[in-house]
């Protein structure tokens, strides 16, 4: 019984480590996309600001 619990614990820890590795890759890809979007669109996010002239 102890061996089964130990194997289950190892599988959970290994699975958690694998999941964390995937999450790091996803975070890195999202960071790159955000930086590229910021560089292309500029700080205003692609929205143009129009100022009203005096009438």
Secondary structure, DSSP 8 states (H G I E B T S, - for coil): -HHHHHHHHHHHHHHHHHHHHHHHHHHHHHHHHHHHHHHHHTTTTT---------
